[in-house]
Amino acid sequence: MSPTPYSLPIIGQSNARFSVNKIICIGRNYADHAREMGHDPDREPPFFFFKPQSALAEPGTPFVYPWFSEDVHHELELVIALKKGGYQVSAESAKQLIGGFAVGLDMTCRDVQQQAKQHGRPWELAKGFDGSAPCSALRLGSYEDLQQMGELSLTRNGTLVQQGDWRTMVWPVADLIAEVSRFIRLEAGDLIFTGTPAGIGPVVPGDRLLANLEGLGDLLQVDVIAAKAP
């Protein structure tokens, strides 16, 4: 795959970068989060949506609060990076596509999303605006290496606001990759944001978010700053 202008640093490799292709995001993949959003996780299959490459924000990048929203929420997520692609792969084969993992945030303009839903319109703007996918540095590793990672956690201004065990996802990692590959061709460089546990909530300019995947070896710090109105 040809290099893209969008990439992430690699933990332990100061001069290496991971070139990012598509950003695929999974919805309602934790039962507790599905319930807090008013849905039944036992009856709904997984769904996914996309963020553009311009949504990616690498470590050290402030989150610029979008001028067109008054209710931006944090959503903590395990991020899977693919080292190779595939189409309609089995869950077992999907394990072989994994090339690394990170911790990320799916920043969401909740008010914009709700307005779009009320009018029967797409809600890409609420999820896909520039900088809406902050991500930590990537740890290269296999599916087996991923099993050594611990829980996800997020603090806002020093207070724990989200915590979850990614092993409790409604659709486990390998099954999830296989399910997505039923519909689209996965490629090397794709990032999969695998869904958020319960505890999503609003952020405001001045907030500092610290996201962690236990064992990753790299915290994601995101400082929220105000944007200038156009």
C-alpha positions as MATLAB code, in Angstrom:
seq = 'MSPTPYSLPIIGQSNARFSVNKIICIGRNYADHAREMGHDPDREPPFFFFKPQSALAEPGTPFVYPWFSEDVHHELELVIALKKGGYQVSAESAKQLIGGFAVGLDMTCRDVQQQAKQHGRPWELAKGFDGSAPCSALRLGSYEDLQQMGELSLTRNGTLVQQGDWRTMVWPVADLIAEVSRFIRLEAGDLIFTGTPAGIGPVVPGDRLLANLEGLGDLLQVDVIAAKAP';
ca = [
       0.000    0.000    0.000;
       1.308    3.466   -0.883;
       2.037    5.747    2.103;
      -0.702    8.188    3.075;
      -0.242   11.656    4.605;
      -1.928   10.361    7.756;
       0.031    8.229   10.185;
       0.673    7.370   13.820;
       3.934    7.061   15.735;
       4.976    3.551   16.738;
       5.864    2.822   20.353;
       9.562    1.979   20.703;
      10.435    3.053   17.157;
      11.272    6.754   17.171;
      11.773    7.056   13.411;
       8.962    4.777   12.246;
       5.361    5.662   11.424;
       2.254    3.579   10.731;
       0.504    4.824    7.611;
      -3.269    5.065    8.166;
      -5.846    4.195    5.534;
      -9.552    3.928    6.441;
     -10.958    4.668    9.901;
     -13.816    2.285   10.700;
     -15.867    2.839   13.856;
     -18.135    0.324   15.554;
     -21.343    1.327   17.320;
     -22.954   -0.213   20.419;
     -20.348   -2.895   20.998;
     -20.598   -2.842   24.805;
     -23.856   -3.913   26.411;
     -23.675   -1.275   29.155;
     -23.179    1.529   26.624;
     -25.965    0.227   24.382;
     -28.301    0.281   27.368;
     -27.296    3.795   28.437;
     -28.178    4.928   24.898;
     -31.582    3.230   25.126;
     -30.898    0.151   22.971;
     -30.990   -3.611   23.512;
     -27.579   -5.150   22.700;
     -29.005   -8.677   22.673;
     -31.224   -7.938   19.689;
     -29.157   -5.687   17.479;
     -26.305   -6.779   15.205;
     -23.217   -4.557   15.119;
     -23.142   -1.590   12.806;
     -20.272    0.560   11.681;
     -19.538    3.919   10.150;
     -16.485    5.735    8.831;
     -14.429    8.748    9.770;
     -12.279   10.437    7.108;
      -8.511   10.364    7.445;
      -8.626   14.047    8.433;
     -10.412   12.991   11.636;
      -7.200   11.354   12.884;
      -5.375   13.337   15.583;
      -2.054   11.894   16.693;
      -0.689   12.130   20.249;
       0.062   15.646   21.436;
      -2.606   17.242   19.245;
      -5.146   19.398   21.118;
      -8.813   18.737   20.481;
     -10.349   21.871   18.997;
     -13.943   22.112   20.211;
     -15.997   22.498   17.016;
     -17.698   25.882   16.731;
     -20.915   24.324   15.397;
     -21.642   22.195   18.474;
     -22.521   22.861   22.103;
     -22.512   19.250   23.313;
     -19.378   17.265   22.415;
     -18.948   13.886   24.120;
     -15.933   11.643   24.695;
     -16.121    7.949   23.752;
     -13.180    5.785   24.864;
     -12.169    2.972   22.506;
      -9.701    0.165   21.856;
      -8.205    0.751   18.404;
      -7.047   -2.134   16.210;
      -4.594   -1.521   13.357;
      -4.497   -3.918   10.410;
      -1.206   -4.994    8.848;
      -2.911   -6.639    5.883;
      -6.326   -6.754    4.322;
      -8.981   -9.239    3.404;
     -12.531   -9.663    2.194;
     -15.142  -11.924    3.767;
     -12.597  -13.562    6.043;
     -13.354  -15.980    8.865;
     -12.920  -14.979   12.500;
      -9.868  -17.219   12.728;
      -8.296  -15.643    9.642;
      -9.165  -12.180   10.954;
      -6.713  -12.694   13.814;
      -3.891  -12.767   11.265;
      -4.795   -9.293    9.961;
      -4.033   -7.576   13.267;
      -0.769   -5.664   13.246;
      -1.094   -3.442   16.296;
      -3.347   -1.683   18.767;
      -3.791    1.652   20.510;
      -6.267    3.613   22.606;
      -8.423    6.286   21.006;
     -11.392    8.583   21.412;
     -14.433    8.875   19.175;
     -15.357   12.515   19.773;
     -19.018   13.088   18.981;
     -21.142   16.213   18.551;
     -24.159   14.773   20.315;
     -26.449   17.717   19.571;
     -25.580   17.671   15.871;
     -26.149   13.905   15.795;
     -29.559   14.169   17.462;
     -30.680   16.970   15.148;
     -29.690   14.914   12.117;
     -31.565   11.874   13.428;
     -34.688   13.933   14.097;
     -34.686   15.133   10.479;
     -33.846   11.716    9.019;
     -30.488   12.949    7.753;
     -27.028   11.330    7.814;
     -24.993   12.237   10.892;
     -21.462   12.067    9.462;
     -20.699   15.636   10.526;
     -21.323   14.717   14.174;
     -18.678   11.992   14.042;
     -16.381   12.787   11.133;
     -15.241   16.358   11.650;
     -11.519   17.149   11.569;
      -9.691   15.942   14.689;
     -12.587   13.809   15.914;
     -10.453   10.655   16.266;
      -7.588   11.294   18.718;
      -5.351    8.224   18.936;
      -2.332    7.188   20.980;
       0.895    5.916   19.529;
       0.538    2.420   18.126;
       2.017   -0.694   19.663;
       2.881   -3.205   16.972;
       1.711   -6.667   17.910;
      -0.347   -9.704   17.049;
      -3.722  -10.957   18.210;
      -1.851  -12.958   20.847;
      -0.029   -9.823   22.040;
      -3.360   -8.026   22.330;
      -4.522  -10.640   24.848;
      -1.877   -9.337   27.264;
      -3.440   -5.879   27.397;
      -5.645   -4.866   30.333;
      -8.635   -2.594   30.780;
      -9.458    0.702   29.135;
      -9.843    3.829   31.267;
     -10.410    7.537   30.766;
     -10.038   10.396   33.215;
     -11.362   13.914   32.743;
      -9.472   16.496   34.794;
      -8.203   13.700   37.031;
     -11.591   12.064   37.635;
     -12.294    8.605   36.270;
     -15.222    8.851   33.831;
     -14.979    5.693   31.716;
     -13.598    2.237   32.395;
     -14.175   -1.069   30.669;
     -12.767   -4.452   29.799;
     -12.570   -4.797   26.013;
     -12.956   -8.559   26.452;
     -16.616   -7.947   27.327;
     -17.445   -6.446   23.937;
     -20.653   -7.775   22.393;
     -18.640   -8.678   19.278;
     -15.086   -9.799   20.166;
     -12.191   -8.407   18.138;
     -11.738  -11.290   15.677;
     -15.485  -11.725   15.133;
     -15.841   -7.993   14.662;
     -13.163   -7.815   11.974;
     -14.702  -10.783   10.179;
     -18.154   -9.193   10.325;
     -16.951   -5.893    8.865;
     -15.103   -7.768    6.119;
     -18.410   -9.292    4.988;
     -19.382   -5.903    3.587;
     -16.157   -4.051    2.717;
     -12.655   -5.008    1.682;
     -10.268   -4.357    4.538;
      -6.796   -3.062    3.729;
      -3.418   -2.705    5.395;
      -3.382    0.527    7.362;
      -7.053    0.436    8.324;
      -7.881    1.447   11.896;
     -10.884   -0.053   13.644;
     -12.293    1.865   16.615;
     -14.049   -1.024   18.346;
     -16.761    0.750   20.363;
     -17.051    2.436   23.744;
     -18.005    1.213   27.220;
     -20.520    3.094   29.342;
     -19.763    6.481   30.838;
     -19.687    8.739   27.808;
     -20.070   12.387   28.687;
     -19.515   15.990   27.675;
     -16.256   17.907   27.436;
     -15.641   21.659   27.508;
     -12.668   23.829   26.595;
     -10.094   23.636   29.350;
     -10.625   19.927   30.007;
      -7.749   17.468   29.975;
      -8.536   13.881   28.992;
      -6.167   10.991   29.731;
      -6.971    7.704   27.979;
      -5.191    4.472   28.815;
      -5.070    0.861   27.678;
      -3.409   -1.031   30.505;
      -0.137   -2.513   29.254;
       0.087   -0.355   26.142;
       2.887    1.756   27.554;
       1.588    5.042   26.174;
      -1.085    7.360   27.572;
      -3.190    9.477   25.259;
      -3.449   13.019   26.605;
      -5.955   15.295   24.901;
      -6.357   18.933   25.900;
      -9.657   20.497   24.839;
      -9.357   24.018   23.465;
     -11.902   26.461   22.068;
     -12.258   27.108   18.369;
     -12.646   30.477   16.725;
     -16.083   30.959   15.208;
     -15.974   31.505   11.427;
];
